[in-house]
Amino acid sequence: MSFNTFGRVFTFTTWGESHGPALGATVDGCPPGVALDEAFIQQFLDRRRPGTSKFTTQRQEPDQVRILSGVFEGKTTGTPIQLMIENTDQRSKDYGDIAQAFRPGHADITYHMKYGLRDYRGGGRSSARETAARVAAGGIAHAVLRDLAPQLTITGYMVQMGTLHLDRANFDAEEIGNNPFFLPDASAVPAWEDYLNGIRKDQNSVGAALEVLIRGCPAGLGAPIYAKLDTDLAAAMMSINAVKGVEIGEGMASAALTGTDNADEIRMGNDGPRYLSNHAGGILGGISTGQDIVVRFAVKPTSSILTPRRTINQRGEEIELITKGRHDPCVGIRAVPIAEAMAACVILDHLLLDRAQTGGTRGRIG
């Protein structure tokens, strides 16, 4: 099995390749009666699509989504929703040199070792182009959450690019959409531009770290053992191309804390429990606390660079390879809307699971 389906109740199955005629997703488990049209989904795709700045791949794809089923007279019907996005700007000739060679840092070699063949054009199924379908599916999740949890917000942003770090003292959420880096600090944008321009001119690439902040999530989502909310969020982020590490709350930094530092003390507030800190990142024992859920993840540098790298071909010969084509100097930039989409799908899936098991009731406190 190739495992192309994500989720338990709210599910999506993506299909298509980077240089095929189209790609898309089949979304199932969406409640009926949710207002939905292509324009609503398109706003999320527009934030992810390539060619929007000089700091992303210059492949020009409009990423226009079409709804082929599951919506009637502007409302979801409760049946599978089929989404399709046509590919319009493939340049498969750029990949002729790697038809028989393995790009270092890419999935070429593992796909060949597993399947015995691969679509080398842009990476085929392993390409980040597949994530356009996820963002479209995430648009549907956002539409459902708008109805079921209107207080909930999901916001992604960059916190690191190479050696540059976000100064949290200057954090301004209003600035995230005003620059090509999804950076919540307008004053830092010129330095980030200069830094990435230098990386590009050196025909190199650089990694990044991103954060997703989920606010207004109801308490009680998740399960104690095999369906922990943080487990599923981590799996969702790790499923994104080039992601190599995920943290919830303090994450790896918690190893340096003592128990008295790390424990989030609790008091009784007017509307229920009030936590004095949030080292847990909004999740305890796999179940949401009602606090902000904080997820961070690291994205490796784009492996497709114009600098020669040593590798082998399918005959086992040692060669040097330059990867041609149009590639992101920092693939982490466009991972922000992908991460938001995956987070939306996970939260909605758990919200529907919770409604099925508990009816949305909560343990009484006070």
N, C-alpha and C positions, 0 to 999 in steps of 0.2 A: 504493500500500500504506500501511496505517496503523501497521504495526509494533507489534503488541500482545503480542509474544512476546519473552521475555528468556531468555538462556542458550544454551549450545551442546549439552551432553549432558543436564544437569539443566535442564529448561526449564519455564517457566510462561507461560500465556497468560491475561491477565485480561480480563474482560468485564463489562458492566453500567454503569449511570449512577447519579449521585447520587440522583435522584428516581424511578428505575425501580423495578419490583417487587423486584428482587434484583440482586446482583452476585456475582462469584466468580472462580475461577481453575481452569484445567485444567493440572495438573502432570504432566509426562511425563519419563521418564528416571530415575525413582526406582527404586533397586535393590529386588528382591523380598526378602521376609522381614523387613522392618523393622517392629518393633512400633509401631503407630500407632492412635490413636483420636481422637475429637472433643475429648475433655477435654484431651489434650496440646496440640492446636492452640489450644484456647480460651484457655489461659493467656497466650498471646502477644497474642491479640486483646483480651483484657481490659485490657492495659496501654495499648493504642492507642485504645480506644473513646471516643467523645465523652461529655460530661456527667458525667465522674468528679470534677470539681472546678469551682469558680467561675472558674477561670482557663482553661477550655476552652469550646468551643461547648456550649450547653445542649441541643442536639439529643439526644434520648434514644433511643439505638440499642443494643439488647442485643448486637448483632453475634454472634449465635449461629451457629456454623458447622455445616454438614451435609456429611458425606462421602457422595457419591452413587455413587462407583465407585472401583475400584482397591485396595480393602481388603477382605480376607475373613478372618473369624475373628481379627481383631485384628492382622493382618499385611498389609503391602503385597504386591501380587501381581506387580509389575513392569509393570502396564498403567497407562494414564492414570488419574490421580486427579482426580475432579471435585469441587470444593468450591463450596458455595453459601452466601451470607449474605443473608438477606432484609432489605429496608429496611422499617422500621415507623413512622418518625416524620417523614415528608416534610411540608413546608409549602410547597407550590409557589406558593401565592398571594403569598408574600413576594417573589417574583421577577417579578411581573407588570410592574413599572415598567421592567425591563431587557429586556423581550422585544424591543424595537426600539432599545435603547441599549447602548452599550459601556461597561462599568465600567473606569475607569482602573486600570492595573496588572494587569488580568486578561487571560486568553486569549480573551475574547469576540471581540475584533476580529480576532485572527489566525485563529481558527477560522472566522469568517465569510468572511475573505478567502481562505482555503484551500478550504473546502467549500461556501460559498454558503448555508449554513444551520447552525444550532446548537441544541442543547438548552439553553435559558437557565435551566432549573430547577436552581438550585444549581450551575450550571456544567457539568451533564451529565457527559461523559466526562473533562473537564479538572478536575473536582472532586477534592479530596484524599480524598473518600470512596472513590475507587478504590483507595487504598492499603490498605484493609482486606483486599482480596483478596491483595495482596502479602504482608501479614503472615501470612495463613493459609498461603500457599505457603512462606513462610519457616519456619513451624512444622514443615512436613514436612522442610525442609532441616536444621533443628536435630535432628530425630529421626534422620536418616541420619548426621549428624556425630557424634551421641552414640555410634553404633556404630563408625564408621570412624575417628574421631579423638577418643576420649574425653577426651584431655588438653586439647582446644581449648575456649576460652571466648571469647565475643563480648559486650562490654560497652559500651553507649552511655550518654552523659551530656551534660548541658549545661555549656559552659564560658563562655558569655557570653549575656547578655540585655540588649539595648540598651547602656547605658553601664556595666552591672555585669559584672564578670569573676570567674571562679572563682579563689580563692586556693589555688594548688596545694600550698602548705605545709599546708593543712588537709584535703587529699584523703582521703576515707574512702569506699571503694567500698561499704561496708555501708549507707551512708545513701542510696544512689541510689534505692532503692525506697520510701523512707520519707517522701517529700515529693512534691508535685505537679510539681516542676520537673526531676526526675531529676538532682538536684544532689548531688554527692558532698561536701557540707559542710553539716552540720546547723546550724552557727552562723550561716550566711549566709541561711538560708531566710526569717526574718522580714523582712530588708531586701529580698529579692527579692519577697516578697508585697506589701509596701508600695509598691514601685516599680511592679509590674504593676497593682495596684489604682488607682494614680494614672493610669496609661495608660488603663485601662478607663473611669474616671470622665470623662476628657477625650474619650471616644468616639473613641479612637485605637488604634493597634496598634504593635508594636515587633518588630524582628528578633532573631535569635539566632545563636549559633554552637554547634555540637555536635561531639563527638569520639567516635569508635568505636575501642576498643582490642581487638585480636584477639591473644590469647595462646595459645601452644601450637600455632601453625600449623607444619606440617612444612616444612623447607627443600625447595626445588626445585619449588614450584608456580608456574605461569606460563610464559611463553614470551618469547623475546628481542625479537620484532618486533611482530606484529599482535595478539597475545593476551597482552600484558603483564598481570600481575596488578594492578598499580597502575592501568593503563588501564581495566580492567574494573571495578575498585572505584570509580574516579572516575566512570565512566559510570553505574554503579548509583546513586551518591549524586546525581549531576546529574539523574537521571530522576525523583527525588522532587520533588513539587510545591514551588515557591517556592525551591528551592535555586539559588544564584547563584554559588557558588565552592566548590572542593574543594582540599584540600592533603593531601599524603602526607608524613609525617615533618616536617622543618623547613618544607617548603612554600615559601611566598613569602619567609620569613625567610632562606632559604638564599642569597638574592641579596646579603645583607649579610655573608656569611661568606667567609673565605679558604679556600684548599684545605687548609691545615694544620688549620684549625678544623673543616672539614666532613667530612674523610675519617674513616670509622669504623675505627680501627686494630684489628688482629686478633692474637690470641694463641691458642695451643693449650691447650684445656682438657681435662679428664678425659673428657668426652663429645663432643669434637669442637671445632670453632672457637669461640672466645670473643671477642665484640666488645666493645671498650672504650667505645663510645658507640653511639647509634642515630639519627644525623641522617637516615639514609636511610629511617627509618620502617619497617624490616623488609623492604624490597624493593630489590634491586639489579639493574639490567638487565632489569627486568620480572619477576624471579624472586624468590620468598621466600627470606630468609636463615635463617629459623628464629627470628629475634628477634621481639619484639612488633611487630605491624603497627599503625600509628597513622594514622587517617584523620580529618581535620577538614573540616567544611563550614559554609557560611554560609547562613542562611535569611532571606529578605527579610520585611519586615513584611506582615501580612495586608492585602490591598488592599481588602477589604470593610469599610468603616468608615462611621459615621453622620455624619461631617463632609462637607458638600457639596464635590464635586470637579467641575472642568470637564471636559466630554467632548463627544462627538458622538453622534448617532443614525444609523440606517441611511439616512436621507434626507440625511445630511450636515449637519444642523442642529447648531449649537453650543448645548449645554444645560448645566445643572448637575444633578448626580445624587447622591442619597443612597442607599447600598446598604443595604437592609433585610435582615432575616434573623438567624440565630444563627451567630456567627462567633467564631473564636479570637482573643483579643487578642494572643497570641503563638503563631503556628502552629508555631514551632520546638519547643514542648514535646512535642507528640505525634509529632514526627518521630523521636524517639529509638528507639522500638520498630520504626518503619519502617526506619530505617537498619540496625538490628541484623538485621532480616529480609533486607534486600538484601545485607548482608555475608555472611550465612550462605549465601545462594543462590550468590553468587560463589565463595566458598571451596569449597563442595561441588562446583560445576561444574568448578573447576580441579583438585580432588582426583580426580574421575572422569576428566578429560582426562589427567592425569598417569598414572593407573593404566593407561589405554588405551595410552599411548605408551611408557612406560618400565617398566611393571609395578611402579612404586614403588621401583625400585632407585636408589641414590645413588652419586655419584662418591666414591671412596675417598680419605680424607685421613689421613695418618699410618699 
